[in-house]
Amino acid sequence: MITKRIIPCLDVRNGRVVKGVNFEGLQDVSSPVALAQYYSDNGADELVFYDITASSDGRKLFTDILCETASKVFIPLTVGGGINTVADFDRVLKCGADKVSVNSGAIRNPQLVYDAAKLYGDQCVVLSVDVKRVDGVFRVFAKGGRENTGLEAISWIKRCVDNGAGEIVVNSIDTDGVKGGFDLEMLDAVCNVVSVPVIASGGAGKADDFITLFKTLPKVDAGLAASIFHFGEVKISDLKNLMAESGIPARR
């Protein structure tokens, strides 16, 4: 089993980290700069920074707060929100991002994944997919989970990987913020059709949820969470100790 990554997620709105349930009811948490520095110093393997209203507001990602955040982080940083063109990739990378996450922009223009991968390499292009069950079918949602695109999620993810996406973040809207565990059924379906790293997002409520994730789906490369880390419910150091005790390799 390859070493598993633990990744805190900063959902940023108007320069502040927020968190909700099922993508709704967002509450203020903290400064992204302060949180990013804390996670960088306390065992996080990577960090994800999402400007969560950039796409729905029809604007570009705020770069001032991103630059300040990136300056405090000494672990890989993935950044997303309002990424619609190759120029957006360039701008975010110059702000200090190591990888760029694209979601709604790829739905509007699937060629974006291919073009960005050719320019910056597959390892730089992260496809983030917000998925929800609609009448028993996994559907892709856009604009921060507000808009049902009608796309079937598994075939969409495979198409983007074929176009050059080097990593997939699977955000389950059904389990987001509910703290009942990761969406194992959805993640299994994704792992069965791609060979690139898959990051599980949405549903972590306790440290054991990560153990269940990695034990049940060894193909999943990383677990991503927000509120349980932000509010101190789970410390990353404690989680990694539990992983080691459970025979799951973790970066120490």
Phi and psi in degrees as GROMACS dihedral restraints (atoms count N, CA, C in turn):
[ dihedral_restraints ]
;  ai    aj    ak    al  type     phi  dphi    fc
    3     4     5     6     1   -72.6    20    10
    4     5     6     7     1   159.8    20    10
    6     7     8     9     1   -62.0    20    10
    7     8     9    10     1   130.3    20    10
    9    10    11    12     1   -92.8    20    10
   10    11    12    13     1   143.7    20    10
   12    13    14    15     1  -101.5    20    10
   13    14    15    16     1   145.1    20    10
   15    16    17    18     1  -113.6    20    10
   16    17    18    19     1   123.0    20    10
   18    19    20    21     1  -128.3    20    10
   19    20    21    22     1   109.6    20    10
   21    22    23    24     1   -72.0    20    10
   22    23    24    25     1   149.2    20    10
   24    25    26    27     1  -119.1    20    10
   25    26    27    28     1   129.4    20    10
   27    28    29    30     1  -103.7    20    10
   28    29    30    31     1   105.6    20    10
   30    31    32    33     1   -88.1    20    10
   31    32    33    34     1   112.4    20    10
   33    34    35    36     1  -110.3    20    10
   34    35    36    37     1   128.7    20    10
   36    37    38    39     1  -132.9    20    10
   37    38    39    40     1   126.1    20    10
   39    40    41    42     1    52.7    20    10
   40    41    42    43     1    39.4    20    10
   42    43    44    45     1    79.8    20    10
   43    44    45    46     1     7.8    20    10
   45    46    47    48     1  -127.7    20    10
   46    47    48    49     1   147.5    20    10
   48    49    50    51     1   -77.6    20    10
   49    50    51    52     1   131.7    20    10
   51    52    53    54     1  -129.2    20    10
   52    53    54    55     1   163.4    20    10
   54    55    56    57     1  -150.5    20    10
   55    56    57    58     1   141.4    20    10
   57    58    59    60     1  -135.8    20    10
   58    59    60    61     1  -163.1    20    10
   60    61    62    63     1  -126.1    20    10
   61    62    63    64     1   130.1    20    10
   63    64    65    66     1    52.7    20    10
   64    65    66    67     1    36.6    20    10
   66    67    68    69     1    70.0    20    10
   67    68    69    70     1    14.3    20    10
   69    70    71    72     1  -128.7    20    10
   70    71    72    73     1   167.7    20    10
   72    73    74    75     1    63.4    20    10
   73    74    75    76     1    48.8    20    10
   75    76    77    78     1   -68.3    20    10
   76    77    78    79     1   134.8    20    10
   78    79    80    81     1  -122.0    20    10
   79    80    81    82     1   146.3    20    10
   81    82    83    84     1   -68.7    20    10
   82    83    84    85     1   137.4    20    10
   84    85    86    87     1  -116.1    20    10
   85    86    87    88     1   -57.8    20    10
   87    88    89    90     1  -172.2    20    10
   88    89    90    91     1  -178.0    20    10
   90    91    92    93     1   -79.8    20    10
   91    92    93    94     1   131.8    20    10
   93    94    95    96     1   -62.9    20    10
   94    95    96    97     1   -31.9    20    10
   96    97    98    99     1   -65.3    20    10
   97    98    99   100     1   -47.7    20    10
   99   100   101   102     1   -65.6    20    10
  100   101   102   103     1   -43.1    20    10
  102   103   104   105     1   -66.2    20    10
  103   104   105   106     1   -42.3    20    10
  105   106   107   108     1   -60.5    20    10
  106   107   108   109     1   -43.7    20    10
  108   109   110   111     1   -64.3    20    10
  109   110   111   112     1   -40.5    20    10
  111   112   113   114     1   -60.4    20    10
  112   113   114   115     1   -48.3    20    10
  114   115   116   117     1   -67.0    20    10
  115   116   117   118     1   -38.1    20    10
  117   118   119   120     1   -62.2    20    10
  118   119   120   121     1   -33.8    20    10
  120   121   122   123     1   -87.4    20    10
  121   122   123   124     1   -11.4    20    10
  123   124   125   126     1  -126.8    20    10
  124   125   126   127     1    38.2    20    10
  126   127   128   129     1    97.9    20    10
  127   128   129   130     1    -2.4    20    10
  129   130   131   132     1   -65.8    20    10
  130   131   132   133     1   141.3    20    10
  132   133   134   135     1   -82.1    20    10
  133   134   135   136     1   -35.9    20    10
  135   136   137   138     1  -149.4    20    10
  136   137   138   139     1   175.7    20    10
  138   139   140   141     1  -140.9    20    10
  139   140   141   142     1   140.1    20    10
  141   142   143   144     1  -114.9    20    10
  142   143   144   145     1   133.6    20    10
  144   145   146   147     1  -121.8    20    10
  145   146   147   148     1   111.8    20    10
  147   148   149   150     1  -112.6    20    10
  148   149   150   151     1   124.0    20    10
  150   151   152   153     1   -84.6    20    10
  151   152   153   154     1    94.5    20    10
  153   154   155   156     1   -75.7    20    10
  154   155   156   157     1   -13.6    20    10
  156   157   158   159     1  -111.3    20    10
  157   158   159   160     1     6.0    20    10
  159   160   161   162     1   -61.2    20    10
  160   161   162   163     1   -45.7    20    10
  162   163   164   165     1   -69.3    20    10
  163   164   165   166     1   -45.6    20    10
  165   166   167   168     1   -68.1    20    10
  166   167   168   169     1   -28.5    20    10
  168   169   170   171     1   -83.8    20    10
  169   170   171   172     1    -8.9    20    10
  171   172   173   174     1    67.3    20    10
  172   173   174   175     1    37.4    20    10
  174   175   176   177     1  -130.3    20    10
  175   176   177   178     1   171.8    20    10
  177   178   179   180     1   -82.0    20    10
  178   179   180   181     1   158.1    20    10
  180   181   182   183     1   -63.1    20    10
  181   182   183   184     1   139.6    20    10
  183   184   185   186     1   -67.8    20    10
  184   185   186   187     1   120.4    20    10
  186   187   188   189     1   -94.4    20    10
  187   188   189   190     1   -20.7    20    10
  189   190   191   192     1   -65.4    20    10
  190   191   192   193     1   -48.9    20    10
  192   193   194   195     1   -68.5    20    10
  193   194   195   196     1   -30.6    20    10
  195   196   197   198     1   -66.3    20    10
  196   197   198   199     1   -45.7    20    10
  198   199   200   201     1   -60.0    20    10
  199   200   201   202     1   -42.3    20    10
  201   202   203   204     1   -65.7    20    10
  202   203   204   205     1   -41.3    20    10
  204   205   206   207     1   -64.0    20    10
  205   206   207   208     1   -47.8    20    10
  207   208   209   210     1   -60.1    20    10
  208   209   210   211     1   -31.8    20    10
  210   211   212   213     1   -67.9    20    10
  211   212   213   214     1   -18.1    20    10
  213   214   215   216     1   -99.6    20    10
  214   215   216   217     1    -2.2    20    10
  216   217   218   219     1  -109.7    20    10
  217   218   219   220     1   130.9    20    10
  219   220   221   222     1  -121.8    20    10
  220   221   222   223     1    30.1    20    10
  222   223   224   225     1  -129.5    20    10
  223   224   225   226     1   163.0    20    10
  225   226   227   228     1   -55.9    20    10
  226   227   228   229     1   136.0    20    10
  228   229   230   231     1  -120.8    20    10
  229   230   231   232     1   121.4    20    10
  231   232   233   234     1  -104.3    20    10
  232   233   234   235     1   134.2    20    10
  234   235   236   237     1  -127.9    20    10
  235   236   237   238     1   136.2    20    10
  237   238   239   240     1  -145.5    20    10
  238   239   240   241     1   168.2    20    10
  240   241   242   243     1   120.8    20    10
  241   242   243   244     1   112.7    20    10
  243   244   245   246     1    70.5    20    10
  244   245   246   247     1    27.5    20    10
  246   247   248   249     1   -91.2    20    10
  247   248   249   250     1   104.5    20    10
  249   250   251   252     1  -121.5    20    10
  250   251   252   253     1   -14.9    20    10
  252   253   254   255     1  -140.8    20    10
  253   254   255   256     1   166.5    20    10
  255   256   257   258     1   -62.5    20    10
  256   257   258   259     1   -32.9    20    10
  258   259   260   261     1   -62.9    20    10
  259   260   261   262     1   -33.2    20    10
  261   262   263   264     1   -66.8    20    10
  262   263   264   265     1   -39.2    20    10
  264   265   266   267     1   -57.4    20    10
  265   266   267   268     1   -49.5    20    10
  267   268   269   270     1   -59.6    20    10
  268   269   270   271     1   -43.5    20    10
  270   271   272   273     1   -64.4    20    10
  271   272   273   274     1   -43.0    20    10
  273   274   275   276     1   -71.2    20    10
  274   275   276   277     1   -39.5    20    10
  276   277   278   279     1   -62.6    20    10
  277   278   279   280     1   -37.6    20    10
  279   280   281   282     1   -70.6    20    10
  280   281   282   283     1   -18.4    20    10
  282   283   284   285     1   -81.7    20    10
  283   284   285   286     1    -8.8    20    10
  285   286   287   288     1   120.1    20    10
  286   287   288   289     1     1.4    20    10
  288   289   290   291     1   -71.1    20    10
  289   290   291   292     1   147.0    20    10
  291   292   293   294     1   -94.7    20    10
  292   293   294   295     1   -32.7    20    10
  294   295   296   297     1  -136.5    20    10
  295   296   297   298     1   154.7    20    10
  297   298   299   300     1  -120.5    20    10
  298   299   300   301     1   129.7    20    10
  300   301   302   303     1   -99.6    20    10
  301   302   303   304     1   130.5    20    10
  303   304   305   306     1  -124.3    20    10
  304   305   306   307     1   138.9    20    10
  306   307   308   309     1  -135.2    20    10
  307   308   309   310     1   -87.1    20    10
  309   310   311   312     1   -59.7    20    10
  310   311   312   313     1   -35.1    20    10
  312   313   314   315     1   -63.1    20    10
  313   314   315   316     1   -36.0    20    10
  315   316   317   318     1   -72.3    20    10
  316   317   318   319     1   -32.6    20    10
  318   319   320   321     1   -66.1    20    10
  319   320   321   322     1   -41.6    20    10
  321   322   323   324     1   -69.4    20    10
  322   323   324   325     1   -36.5    20    10
  324   325   326   327     1  -141.9    20    10
  325   326   327   328     1    87.1    20    10
  327   328   329   330     1   -57.2    20    10
  328   329   330   331     1   -23.3    20    10
  330   331   332   333     1   -64.6    20    10
  331   332   333   334     1   -21.2    20    10
  333   334   335   336     1   -58.6    20    10
  334   335   336   337     1   -41.3    20    10
  336   337   338   339     1   -61.3    20    10
  337   338   339   340     1   -46.7    20    10
  339   340   341   342     1   -62.7    20    10
  340   341   342   343     1   -47.7    20    10
  342   343   344   345     1   -63.5    20    10
  343   344   345   346     1   -43.0    20    10
  345   346   347   348     1   -67.8    20    10
  346   347   348   349     1   -39.1    20    10
  348   349   350   351     1   -64.8    20    10
  349   350   351   352     1   -37.4    20    10
  351   352   353   354     1   -66.4    20    10
  352   353   354   355     1   -37.4    20    10
  354   355   356   357     1   -78.3    20    10
  355   356   357   358     1   -44.6    20    10
  357   358   359   360     1  -113.9    20    10
  358   359   360   361     1    -6.9    20    10
  360   361   362   363     1    96.5    20    10
  361   362   363   364     1   147.7    20    10
  363   364   365   366     1   -57.0    20    10
  364   365   366   367     1   -36.4    20    10
  366   367   368   369     1   -65.4    20    10
  367   368   369   370     1   -16.0    20    10
  369   370   371   372     1   -88.8    20    10
  370   371   372   373     1   -19.3    20    10
  372   373   374   375     1  -100.2    20    10
  373   374   375   376     1   113.4    20    10
  375   376   377   378     1  -109.7    20    10
  376   377   378   379     1   122.8    20    10
  378   379   380   381     1   -90.2    20    10
  379   380   381   382     1   118.6    20    10
  381   382   383   384     1  -102.9    20    10
  382   383   384   385     1   127.9    20    10
  384   385   386   387     1  -126.3    20    10
  385   386   387   388     1   122.0    20    10
  387   388   389   390     1   -92.4    20    10
  388   389   390   391     1   116.1    20    10
  390   391   392   393     1  -122.4    20    10
  391   392   393   394     1   138.8    20    10
  393   394   395   396     1  -141.1    20    10
  394   395   396   397     1   145.5    20    10
  396   397   398   399     1   -75.6    20    10
  397   398   399   400     1   129.1    20    10
  399   400   401   402     1  -128.4    20    10
  400   401   402   403     1   112.4    20    10
  402   403   404   405     1    52.8    20    10
  403   404   405   406     1    40.5    20    10
  405   406   407   408     1    81.5    20    10
  406   407   408   409     1     3.4    20    10
  408   409   410   411     1  -113.6    20    10
  409   410   411   412     1   137.6    20    10
  411   412   413   414     1   -73.5    20    10
  412   413   414   415     1   116.4    20    10
  414   415   416   417     1  -115.0    20    10
  415   416   417   418     1   145.6    20    10
  417   418   419   420     1   -85.2    20    10
  418   419   420   421     1   131.7    20    10
  420   421   422   423     1  -112.2    20    10
  421   422   423   424     1   149.3    20    10
  423   424   425   426     1  -119.8    20    10
  424   425   426   427     1   174.5    20    10
  426   427   428   429     1    54.1    20    10
  427   428   429   430     1    54.9    20    10
  429   430   431   432     1    65.2    20    10
  430   431   432   433     1    33.4    20    10
  432   433   434   435     1    81.7    20    10
  433   434   435   436     1    11.4    20    10
  435   436   437   438     1   -90.5    20    10
  436   437   438   439     1   -22.2    20    10
  438   439   440   441     1  -127.6    20    10
  439   440   441   442     1   120.9    20    10
  441   442   443   444     1   -77.8    20    10
  442   443   444   445     1   116.6    20    10
  444   445   446   447     1   -79.8    20    10
  445   446   447   448     1   -17.9    20    10
  447   448   449   450     1    84.1    20    10
  448   449   450   451     1    -8.6    20    10
  450   451   452   453     1   -71.8    20    10
  451   452   453   454     1   138.7    20    10
  453   454   455   456     1   -78.3    20    10
  454   455   456   457     1   126.9    20    10
  456   457   458   459     1   -66.7    20    10
  457   458   459   460     1   -43.7    20    10
  459   460   461   462     1   -66.6    20    10
  460   461   462   463     1   -43.7    20    10
  462   463   464   465     1   -68.5    20    10
  463   464   465   466     1   -33.6    20    10
  465   466   467   468     1   -64.5    20    10
  466   467   468   469     1   -45.2    20    10
  468   469   470   471     1   -62.6    20    10
  469   470   471   472     1   -44.9    20    10
  471   472   473   474     1   -61.4    20    10
  472   473   474   475     1   -40.4    20    10
  474   475   476   477     1   -61.0    20    10
  475   476   477   478     1   -43.3    20    10
  477   478   479   480     1   -69.5    20    10
  478   479   480   481     1   -35.6    20    10
  480   481   482   483     1   -65.8    20    10
  481   482   483   484     1   -41.1    20    10
  483   484   485   486     1   -61.4    20    10
  484   485   486   487     1   -28.3    20    10
  486   487   488   489     1   -85.2    20    10
  487   488   489   490     1    -7.6    20    10
  489   490   491   492     1   124.8    20    10
  490   491   492   493     1     0.3    20    10
  492   493   494   495     1   -63.2    20    10
  493   494   495   496     1   127.4    20    10
  495   496   497   498     1   -96.0    20    10
  496   497   498   499     1    -5.0    20    10
  498   499   500   501     1  -159.8    20    10
  499   500   501   502     1   148.7    20    10
  501   502   503   504     1  -124.4    20    10
  502   503   504   505     1   128.1    20    10
  504   505   506   507     1  -104.9    20    10
  505   506   507   508     1   117.6    20    10
  507   508   509   510     1  -100.5    20    10
  508   509   510   511     1   106.8    20    10
  510   511   512   513     1   -97.5    20    10
  511   512   513   514     1   111.0    20    10
  513   514   515   516     1   -86.6    20    10
  514   515   516   517     1   111.4    20    10
  516   517   518   519     1   -65.7    20    10
  517   518   519   520     1   -33.0    20    10
  519   520   521   522     1   -61.7    20    10
  520   521   522   523     1   -34.6    20    10
  522   523   524   525     1  -106.2    20    10
  523   524   525   526     1    -5.1    20    10
  525   526   527   528     1   -57.5    20    10
  526   527   528   529     1   123.6    20    10
  528   529   530   531     1    73.0    20    10
  529   530   531   532     1    -3.6    20    10
  531   532   533   534     1   -79.2    20    10
  532   533   534   535     1   -26.3    20    10
  534   535   536   537     1    65.4    20    10
  535   536   537   538     1    33.9    20    10
  537   538   539   540     1  -106.4    20    10
  538   539   540   541     1     9.5    20    10
  540   541   542   543     1   109.7    20    10
  541   542   543   544     1   160.4    20    10
  543   544   545   546     1   -68.7    20    10
  544   545   546   547     1   159.0    20    10
  546   547   548   549     1   -84.4    20    10
  547   548   549   550     1    83.7    20    10
  549   550   551   552     1   -64.4    20    10
  550   551   552   553     1   -37.3    20    10
  552   553   554   555     1   -62.7    20    10
  553   554   555   556     1   -46.7    20    10
  555   556   557   558     1   -64.4    20    10
  556   557   558   559     1   -44.7    20    10
  558   559   560   561     1   -65.1    20    10
  559   560   561   562     1   -38.9    20    10
  561   562   563   564     1   -62.0    20    10
  562   563   564   565     1   -41.7    20    10
  564   565   566   567     1   -62.2    20    10
  565   566   567   568     1   -37.6    20    10
  567   568   569   570     1   -70.6    20    10
  568   569   570   571     1   -47.0    20    10
  570   571   572   573     1   -58.9    20    10
  571   572   573   574     1   -28.3    20    10
  573   574   575   576     1   -75.0    20    10
  574   575   576   577     1   -13.0    20    10
  576   577   578   579     1  -118.0    20    10
  577   578   579   580     1    -4.9    20    10
  579   580   581   582     1  -129.3    20    10
  580   581   582   583     1   158.2    20    10
  582   583   584   585     1  -114.8    20    10
  583   584   585   586     1    -0.6    20    10
  585   586   587   588     1   -86.3    20    10
  586   587   588   589     1   164.7    20    10
  588   589   590   591     1   -57.5    20    10
  589   590   591   592     1   137.8    20    10
  591   592   593   594     1  -116.1    20    10
  592   593   594   595     1   129.7    20    10
  594   595   596   597     1  -109.9    20    10
  595   596   597   598     1   126.3    20    10
  597   598   599   600     1   -87.2    20    10
  598   599   600   601     1   131.7    20    10
  600   601   602   603     1  -138.9    20    10
  601   602   603   604     1   135.8    20    10
  603   604   605   606     1   103.3    20    10
  604   605   606   607     1   108.4    20    10
  606   607   608   609     1   122.4    20    10
  607   608   609   610     1   -13.8    20    10
  609   610   611   612     1   -64.5    20    10
  610   611   612   613     1   127.8    20    10
  612   613   614   615     1  -123.3    20    10
  613   614   615   616     1   -16.2    20    10
  615   616   617   618     1  -158.2    20    10
  616   617   618   619     1   167.2    20    10
  618   619   620   621     1   -60.6    20    10
  619   620   621   622     1   -36.4    20    10
  621   622   623   624     1   -61.9    20    10
  622   623   624   625     1   -23.4    20    10
  624   625   626   627     1   -64.2    20    10
  625   626   627   628     1   -33.3    20    10
  627   628   629   630     1   -71.0    20    10
  628   629   630   631     1   -38.2    20    10
  630   631   632   633     1   -62.7    20    10
  631   632   633   634     1   -45.8    20    10
  633   634   635   636     1   -60.7    20    10
  634   635   636   637     1   -42.4    20    10
  636   637   638   639     1   -57.5    20    10
  637   638   639   640     1   -54.3    20    10
  639   640   641   642     1   -73.5    20    10
  640   641   642   643     1   -30.6    20    10
  642   643   644   645     1   -72.6    20    10
  643   644   645   646     1   -40.8    20    10
  645   646   647   648     1   -76.4    20    10
  646   647   648   649     1   -39.5    20    10
  648   649   650   651     1  -125.4    20    10
  649   650   651   652     1    78.0    20    10
  651   652   653   654     1   -61.7    20    10
  652   653   654   655     1   -15.9    20    10
  654   655   656   657     1   -74.9    20    10
  655   656   657   658     1   -18.9    20    10
  657   658   659   660     1   -70.2    20    10
  658   659   660   661     1   130.5    20    10
  660   661   662   663     1   -90.5    20    10
  661   662   663   664     1   -26.5    20    10
  663   664   665   666     1  -154.7    20    10
  664   665   666   667     1   154.5    20    10
  666   667   668   669     1  -115.1    20    10
  667   668   669   670     1   130.6    20    10
  669   670   671   672     1  -114.7    20    10
  670   671   672   673     1   138.8    20    10
  672   673   674   675     1  -151.8    20    10
  673   674   675   676     1   166.0    20    10
  675   676   677   678     1  -127.3    20    10
  676   677   678   679     1   -76.3    20    10
  678   679   680   681     1   -61.1    20    10
  679   680   681   682     1   -37.7    20    10
  681   682   683   684     1   -65.7    20    10
  682   683   684   685     1   -27.9    20    10
  684   685   686   687     1   -82.6    20    10
  685   686   687   688     1   -44.5    20    10
  687   688   689   690     1   -58.5    20    10
  688   689   690   691     1   -40.8    20    10
  690   691   692   693     1   -96.0    20    10
  691   692   693   694     1     9.7    20    10
  693   694   695   696     1    73.5    20    10
  694   695   696   697     1    14.8    20    10
  696   697   698   699     1   -68.9    20    10
  697   698   699   700     1   -32.4    20    10
  699   700   701   702     1  -133.7    20    10
  700   701   702   703     1   127.1    20    10
  702   703   704   705     1   -92.5    20    10
  703   704   705   706     1   136.7    20    10
  705   706   707   708     1   -60.5    20    10
  706   707   708   709     1   -38.6    20    10
  708   709   710   711     1   -62.4    20    10
  709   710   711   712     1   -41.2    20    10
  711   712   713   714     1   -65.8    20    10
  712   713   714   715     1   -40.6    20    10
  714   715   716   717     1   -61.9    20    10
  715   716   717   718     1   -42.9    20    10
  717   718   719   720     1   -68.4    20    10
  718   719   720   721     1   -33.0    20    10
  720   721   722   723     1   -64.0    20    10
  721   722   723   724     1   -42.9    20    10
  723   724   725   726     1   -64.2    20    10
  724   725   726   727     1   -39.6    20    10
  726   727   728   729     1   -60.6    20    10
  727   728   729   730     1   -44.8    20    10
  729   730   731   732     1   -62.6    20    10
  730   731   732   733     1   -42.0    20    10
  732   733   734   735     1   -64.1    20    10
  733   734   735   736     1   -27.1    20    10
  735   736   737   738     1   -92.7    20    10
  736   737   738   739     1     5.3    20    10
  738   739   740   741     1    78.3    20    10
  739   740   741   742     1    19.7    20    10
  741   742   743   744     1  -103.7    20    10
  742   743   744   745     1   116.9    20    10
  744   745   746   747     1   -65.9    20    10
  745   746   747   748     1   129.7    20    10
  747   748   749   750     1  -132.9    20    10
  748   749   750   751     1   150.2    20    10
  750   751   752   753     1   -76.6    20    10
  751   752   753   754     1   129.1    20    10
